[in-house]
């Protein structure tokens, strides 16, 4: 929205990484596990 308002904002915003979308997403929960990677508590006995 800032770039559409004024093109001069483009290079400083791009330099600081504000124009790219962060693609990281929450990993899905798997069955048999507590969360995405957390396993149920292990009991030796």
mmCIF file of the N, C-alpha and C atoms, coordinates in Angstrom:
data_MODEL
# 
_entry.id   MODEL 
# 
loop_
_atom_site.group_PDB 
_atom_site.id 
_atom_site.type_symbol 
_atom_site.label_atom_id 
_atom_site.label_alt_id 
_atom_site.label_comp_id 
_atom_site.label_asym_id 
_atom_site.label_entity_id 
_atom_site.label_seq_id 
_atom_site.pdbx_PDB_ins_code 
_atom_site.Cartn_x 
_atom_site.Cartn_y 
_atom_site.Cartn_z 
_atom_site.occupancy 
_atom_site.B_iso_or_equiv 
_atom_site.pdbx_formal_charge 
_atom_site.auth_seq_id 
_atom_site.auth_comp_id 
_atom_site.auth_asym_id 
_atom_site.auth_atom_id 
_atom_site.pdbx_PDB_model_num 
ATOM 1   N N  . UNK A 1 1  ? 0.825  -1.196  0.000  1.00 0.00 ? 1  UNK A N  1 
ATOM 2   C CA . UNK A 1 1  ? 0.000  0.000   0.000  1.00 0.00 ? 1  UNK A CA 1 
ATOM 3   C C  . UNK A 1 1  ? 0.868  1.257   0.000  1.00 0.00 ? 1  UNK A C  1 
ATOM 4   N N  . UNK A 1 2  ? 2.000  1.191   0.746  1.00 0.00 ? 2  UNK A N  1 
ATOM 5   C CA . UNK A 1 2  ? 2.898  2.354   0.783  1.00 0.00 ? 2  UNK A CA 1 
ATOM 6   C C  . UNK A 1 2  ? 3.540  2.595   -0.576 1.00 0.00 ? 2  UNK A C  1 
ATOM 7   N N  . UNK A 1 3  ? 3.858  1.512   -1.301 1.00 0.00 ? 3  UNK A N  1 
ATOM 8   C CA . UNK A 1 3  ? 4.508  1.654   -2.612 1.00 0.00 ? 3  UNK A CA 1 
ATOM 9   C C  . UNK A 1 3  ? 3.525  2.237   -3.625 1.00 0.00 ? 3  UNK A C  1 
ATOM 10  N N  . UNK A 1 4  ? 2.244  1.831   -3.539 1.00 0.00 ? 4  UNK A N  1 
ATOM 11  C CA . UNK A 1 4  ? 1.229  2.396   -4.436 1.00 0.00 ? 4  UNK A CA 1 
ATOM 12  C C  . UNK A 1 4  ? 1.049  3.885   -4.165 1.00 0.00 ? 4  UNK A C  1 
ATOM 13  N N  . UNK A 1 5  ? 1.176  4.277   -2.917 1.00 0.00 ? 5  UNK A N  1 
ATOM 14  C CA . UNK A 1 5  ? 1.044  5.679   -2.528 1.00 0.00 ? 5  UNK A CA 1 
ATOM 15  C C  . UNK A 1 5  ? 2.228  6.495   -3.033 1.00 0.00 ? 5  UNK A C  1 
ATOM 16  N N  . UNK A 1 6  ? 3.452  5.960   -2.882 1.00 0.00 ? 6  UNK A N  1 
ATOM 17  C CA . UNK A 1 6  ? 4.656  6.682   -3.304 1.00 0.00 ? 6  UNK A CA 1 
ATOM 18  C C  . UNK A 1 6  ? 5.736  5.676   -3.701 1.00 0.00 ? 6  UNK A C  1 
ATOM 19  N N  . UNK A 1 7  ? 6.148  5.706   -4.971 1.00 0.00 ? 7  UNK A N  1 
ATOM 20  C CA . UNK A 1 7  ? 7.149  4.757   -5.493 1.00 0.00 ? 7  UNK A CA 1 
ATOM 21  C C  . UNK A 1 7  ? 8.518  4.908   -4.828 1.00 0.00 ? 7  UNK A C  1 
ATOM 22  N N  . UNK A 1 8  ? 8.799  6.064   -4.230 1.00 0.00 ? 8  UNK A N  1 
ATOM 23  C CA . UNK A 1 8  ? 10.117 6.290   -3.610 1.00 0.00 ? 8  UNK A CA 1 
ATOM 24  C C  . UNK A 1 8  ? 10.341 5.404   -2.382 1.00 0.00 ? 8  UNK A C  1 
ATOM 25  N N  . UNK A 1 9  ? 9.249  4.883   -1.815 1.00 0.00 ? 9  UNK A N  1 
ATOM 26  C CA . UNK A 1 9  ? 9.375  4.017   -0.631 1.00 0.00 ? 9  UNK A CA 1 
ATOM 27  C C  . UNK A 1 9  ? 9.863  2.617   -0.983 1.00 0.00 ? 9  UNK A C  1 
ATOM 28  N N  . UNK A 1 10 ? 9.854  2.268   -2.297 1.00 0.00 ? 10 UNK A N  1 
ATOM 29  C CA . UNK A 1 10 ? 10.122 0.885   -2.705 1.00 0.00 ? 10 UNK A CA 1 
ATOM 30  C C  . UNK A 1 10 ? 11.500 0.372   -2.282 1.00 0.00 ? 10 UNK A C  1 
ATOM 31  N N  . UNK A 1 11 ? 12.586 1.080   -2.659 1.00 0.00 ? 11 UNK A N  1 
ATOM 32  C CA . UNK A 1 11 ? 13.928 0.544   -2.382 1.00 0.00 ? 11 UNK A CA 1 
ATOM 33  C C  . UNK A 1 11 ? 14.268 0.457   -0.891 1.00 0.00 ? 11 UNK A C  1 
ATOM 34  N N  . UNK A 1 12 ? 13.955 1.475   -0.061 1.00 0.00 ? 12 UNK A N  1 
ATOM 35  C CA . UNK A 1 12 ? 14.267 1.272   1.369  1.00 0.00 ? 12 UNK A CA 1 
ATOM 36  C C  . UNK A 1 12 ? 13.445 0.149   2.011  1.00 0.00 ? 12 UNK A C  1 
ATOM 37  N N  . UNK A 1 13 ? 12.196 -0.024  1.566  1.00 0.00 ? 13 UNK A N  1 
ATOM 38  C CA . UNK A 1 13 ? 11.372 -1.105  2.114  1.00 0.00 ? 13 UNK A CA 1 
ATOM 39  C C  . UNK A 1 13 ? 11.919 -2.464  1.687  1.00 0.00 ? 13 UNK A C  1 
ATOM 40  N N  . UNK A 1 14 ? 12.319 -2.556  0.406  1.00 0.00 ? 14 UNK A N  1 
ATOM 41  C CA . UNK A 1 14 ? 12.844 -3.820  -0.120 1.00 0.00 ? 14 UNK A CA 1 
ATOM 42  C C  . UNK A 1 14 ? 14.163 -4.173  0.562  1.00 0.00 ? 14 UNK A C  1 
ATOM 43  N N  . UNK A 1 15 ? 14.996 -3.158  0.785  1.00 0.00 ? 15 UNK A N  1 
ATOM 44  C CA . UNK A 1 15 ? 16.306 -3.371  1.418  1.00 0.00 ? 15 UNK A CA 1 
ATOM 45  C C  . UNK A 1 15 ? 16.138 -3.957  2.817  1.00 0.00 ? 15 UNK A C  1 
ATOM 46  N N  . UNK A 1 16 ? 15.095 -3.514  3.525  1.00 0.00 ? 16 UNK A N  1 
ATOM 47  C CA . UNK A 1 16 ? 14.857 -4.003  4.883  1.00 0.00 ? 16 UNK A CA 1 
ATOM 48  C C  . UNK A 1 16 ? 13.956 -5.236  4.928  1.00 0.00 ? 16 UNK A C  1 
ATOM 49  N N  . UNK A 1 17 ? 13.581 -5.769  3.754  1.00 0.00 ? 17 UNK A N  1 
ATOM 50  C CA . UNK A 1 17 ? 12.817 -7.014  3.691  1.00 0.00 ? 17 UNK A CA 1 
ATOM 51  C C  . UNK A 1 17 ? 11.345 -6.892  4.021  1.00 0.00 ? 17 UNK A C  1 
ATOM 52  N N  . UNK A 1 18 ? 10.756 -5.738  3.777  1.00 0.00 ? 18 UNK A N  1 
ATOM 53  C CA . UNK A 1 18 ? 9.335  -5.552  4.091  1.00 0.00 ? 18 UNK A CA 1 
ATOM 54  C C  . UNK A 1 18 ? 8.408  -5.851  2.912  1.00 0.00 ? 18 UNK A C  1 
ATOM 55  N N  . UNK A 1 19 ? 8.967  -6.147  1.750  1.00 0.00 ? 19 UNK A N  1 
ATOM 56  C CA . UNK A 1 19 ? 8.112  -6.377  0.584  1.00 0.00 ? 19 UNK A CA 1 
ATOM 57  C C  . UNK A 1 19 ? 7.937  -7.861  0.278  1.00 0.00 ? 19 UNK A C  1 
ATOM 58  N N  . UNK A 1 20 ? 8.646  -8.736  0.997  1.00 0.00 ? 20 UNK A N  1 
ATOM 59  C CA . UNK A 1 20 ? 8.509  -10.168 0.735  1.00 0.00 ? 20 UNK A CA 1 
ATOM 60  C C  . UNK A 1 20 ? 7.654  -10.802 1.827  1.00 0.00 ? 20 UNK A C  1 
ATOM 61  N N  . UNK A 1 21 ? 6.799  -11.728 1.422  1.00 0.00 ? 21 UNK A N  1 
ATOM 62  C CA . UNK A 1 21 ? 5.914  -12.423 2.366  1.00 0.00 ? 21 UNK A CA 1 
ATOM 63  C C  . UNK A 1 21 ? 6.688  -13.587 2.978  1.00 0.00 ? 21 UNK A C  1 
ATOM 64  N N  . UNK A 1 22 ? 6.582  -13.742 4.293  1.00 0.00 ? 22 UNK A N  1 
ATOM 65  C CA . UNK A 1 22 ? 7.259  -14.843 4.969  1.00 0.00 ? 22 UNK A CA 1 
ATOM 66  C C  . UNK A 1 22 ? 6.451  -16.129 4.743  1.00 0.00 ? 22 UNK A C  1 
ATOM 67  N N  . UNK A 1 23 ? 6.998  -17.101 4.010  1.00 0.00 ? 23 UNK A N  1 
ATOM 68  C CA . UNK A 1 23 ? 6.212  -18.289 3.644  1.00 0.00 ? 23 UNK A CA 1 
ATOM 69  C C  . UNK A 1 23 ? 6.098  -19.351 4.743  1.00 0.00 ? 23 UNK A C  1 
ATOM 70  N N  . UNK A 1 24 ? 6.756  -19.126 5.900  1.00 0.00 ? 24 UNK A N  1 
ATOM 71  C CA . UNK A 1 24 ? 6.725  -20.151 6.952  1.00 0.00 ? 24 UNK A CA 1 
ATOM 72  C C  . UNK A 1 24 ? 5.319  -20.297 7.523  1.00 0.00 ? 24 UNK A C  1 
ATOM 73  N N  . UNK A 1 25 ? 4.883  -21.540 7.681  1.00 0.00 ? 25 UNK A N  1 
ATOM 74  C CA . UNK A 1 25 ? 3.550  -21.805 8.209  1.00 0.00 ? 25 UNK A CA 1 
ATOM 75  C C  . UNK A 1 25 ? 3.635  -22.848 9.314  1.00 0.00 ? 25 UNK A C  1 
ATOM 76  N N  . UNK A 1 26 ? 2.600  -22.898 10.139 1.00 0.00 ? 26 UNK A N  1 
ATOM 77  C CA . UNK A 1 26 ? 2.523  -23.870 11.227 1.00 0.00 ? 26 UNK A CA 1 
ATOM 78  C C  . UNK A 1 26 ? 2.398  -25.264 10.619 1.00 0.00 ? 26 UNK A C  1 
ATOM 79  N N  . UNK A 1 27 ? 3.230  -26.193 11.106 1.00 0.00 ? 27 UNK A N  1 
ATOM 80  C CA . UNK A 1 27 ? 3.186  -27.569 10.621 1.00 0.00 ? 27 UNK A CA 1 
ATOM 81  C C  . UNK A 1 27 ? 1.939  -28.251 11.184 1.00 0.00 ? 27 UNK A C  1 
ATOM 82  N N  . UNK A 1 28 ? 1.316  -29.117 10.387 1.00 0.00 ? 28 UNK A N  1 
ATOM 83  C CA . UNK A 1 28 ? 0.078  -29.742 10.848 1.00 0.00 ? 28 UNK A CA 1 
ATOM 84  C C  . UNK A 1 28 ? 0.349  -30.780 11.930 1.00 0.00 ? 28 UNK A C  1 
ATOM 85  N N  . UNK A 1 29 ? -0.631 -30.985 12.810 1.00 0.00 ? 29 UNK A N  1 
ATOM 86  C CA . UNK A 1 29 ? -0.512 -31.974 13.882 1.00 0.00 ? 29 UNK A CA 1 
ATOM 87  C C  . UNK A 1 29 ? -0.675 -33.359 13.274 1.00 0.00 ? 29 UNK A C  1 
ATOM 88  N N  . UNK A 1 30 ? 0.211  -34.301 13.667 1.00 0.00 ? 30 UNK A N  1 
ATOM 89  C CA . UNK A 1 30 ? 0.120  -35.674 13.169 1.00 0.00 ? 30 UNK A CA 1 
ATOM 90  C C  . UNK A 1 30 ? -0.534 -36.565 14.224 1.00 0.00 ? 30 UNK A C  1 
ATOM 91  N N  . UNK A 1 31 ? -1.281 -37.563 13.776 1.00 0.00 ? 31 UNK A N  1 
ATOM 92  C CA . UNK A 1 31 ? -1.922 -38.481 14.730 1.00 0.00 ? 31 UNK A CA 1 
ATOM 93  C C  . UNK A 1 31 ? -0.848 -39.313 15.426 1.00 0.00 ? 31 UNK A C  1 
ATOM 94  N N  . UNK A 1 32 ? -1.083 -39.624 16.687 1.00 0.00 ? 32 UNK A N  1 
ATOM 95  C CA . UNK A 1 32 ? -0.098 -40.363 17.476 1.00 0.00 ? 32 UNK A CA 1 
ATOM 96  C C  . UNK A 1 32 ? 0.914  -39.459 18.156 1.00 0.00 ? 32 UNK A C  1 
ATOM 97  N N  . UNK A 1 33 ? 0.870  -38.170 17.863 1.00 0.00 ? 33 UNK A N  1 
ATOM 98  C CA . UNK A 1 33 ? 1.778  -37.207 18.480 1.00 0.00 ? 33 UNK A CA 1 
ATOM 99  C C  . UNK A 1 33 ? 0.956  -36.159 19.217 1.00 0.00 ? 33 UNK A C  1 
ATOM 100 N N  . UNK A 1 34 ? 1.594  -35.483 20.190 1.00 0.00 ? 34 UNK A N  1 
ATOM 101 C CA . UNK A 1 34 ? 0.900  -34.440 20.952 1.00 0.00 ? 34 UNK A CA 1 
ATOM 102 C C  . UNK A 1 34 ? 0.682  -33.188 20.101 1.00 0.00 ? 34 UNK A C  1 
ATOM 103 N N  . UNK A 1 35 ? 1.740  -32.784 19.367 1.00 0.00 ? 35 UNK A N  1 
ATOM 104 C CA . UNK A 1 35 ? 1.666  -31.625 18.460 1.00 0.00 ? 35 UNK A CA 1 
ATOM 105 C C  . UNK A 1 35 ? 2.230  -32.067 17.115 1.00 0.00 ? 35 UNK A C  1 
ATOM 106 N N  . UNK A 1 36 ? 2.808  -31.150 16.354 1.00 0.00 ? 36 UNK A N  1 
ATOM 107 C CA . UNK A 1 36 ? 3.361  -31.499 15.054 1.00 0.00 ? 36 UNK A CA 1 
ATOM 108 C C  . UNK A 1 36 ? 4.562  -32.435 15.189 1.00 0.00 ? 36 UNK A C  1 
ATOM 109 N N  . UNK A 1 37 ? 5.433  -32.150 16.161 1.00 0.00 ? 37 UNK A N  1 
ATOM 110 C CA . UNK A 1 37 ? 6.625  -32.984 16.351 1.00 0.00 ? 37 UNK A CA 1 
ATOM 111 C C  . UNK A 1 37 ? 6.766  -33.549 17.758 1.00 0.00 ? 37 UNK A C  1 
ATOM 112 N N  . UNK A 1 38 ? 6.073  -32.938 18.711 1.00 0.00 ? 38 UNK A N  1 
ATOM 113 C CA . UNK A 1 38 ? 6.190  -33.374 20.110 1.00 0.00 ? 38 UNK A CA 1 
ATOM 114 C C  . UNK A 1 38 ? 5.568  -34.746 20.282 1.00 0.00 ? 38 UNK A C  1 
ATOM 115 N N  . UNK A 1 39 ? 6.370  -35.698 20.758 1.00 0.00 ? 39 UNK A N  1 
ATOM 116 C CA . UNK A 1 39 ? 5.881  -37.053 20.969 1.00 0.00 ? 39 UNK A CA 1 
ATOM 117 C C  . UNK A 1 39 ? 5.294  -37.187 22.368 1.00 0.00 ? 39 UNK A C  1 
ATOM 118 N N  . UNK A 1 40 ? 4.432  -38.193 22.577 1.00 0.00 ? 40 UNK A N  1 
ATOM 119 C CA . UNK A 1 40 ? 3.924  -38.417 23.935 1.00 0.00 ? 40 UNK A CA 1 
ATOM 120 C C  . UNK A 1 40 ? 5.066  -38.748 24.889 1.00 0.00 ? 40 UNK A C  1 
ATOM 121 N N  . UNK A 1 41 ? 4.888  -38.417 26.168 1.00 0.00 ? 41 UNK A N  1 
ATOM 122 C CA . UNK A 1 41 ? 5.944  -38.612 27.153 1.00 0.00 ? 41 UNK A CA 1 
ATOM 123 C C  . UNK A 1 41 ? 6.334  -40.087 27.233 1.00 0.00 ? 41 UNK A C  1 
ATOM 124 N N  . UNK A 1 42 ? 7.643  -40.351 27.203 1.00 0.00 ? 42 UNK A N  1 
ATOM 125 C CA . UNK A 1 42 ? 8.169  -41.712 27.241 1.00 0.00 ? 42 UNK A CA 1 
ATOM 126 C C  . UNK A 1 42 ? 8.348  -42.150 28.688 1.00 0.00 ? 42 UNK A C  1 
ATOM 127 N N  . UNK A 1 43 ? 7.886  -43.352 28.992 1.00 0.00 ? 43 UNK A N  1 
ATOM 128 C CA . UNK A 1 43 ? 8.054  -43.900 30.332 1.00 0.00 ? 43 UNK A CA 1 
ATOM 129 C C  . UNK A 1 43 ? 8.874  -45.182 30.235 1.00 0.00 ? 43 UNK A C  1 
ATOM 130 N N  . UNK A 1 44 ? 9.969  -45.231 30.956 1.00 0.00 ? 44 UNK A N  1 
ATOM 131 C CA . UNK A 1 44 ? 10.846 -46.405 30.904 1.00 0.00 ? 44 UNK A CA 1 
ATOM 132 C C  . UNK A 1 44 ? 10.146 -47.627 31.512 1.00 0.00 ? 44 UNK A C  1 
ATOM 133 N N  . UNK A 1 45 ? 9.323  -47.368 32.520 1.00 0.00 ? 45 UNK A N  1 
ATOM 134 C CA . UNK A 1 45 ? 8.628  -48.493 33.189 1.00 0.00 ? 45 UNK A CA 1 
ATOM 135 C C  . UNK A 1 45 ? 7.121  -48.272 33.206 1.00 0.00 ? 45 UNK A C  1 
# 
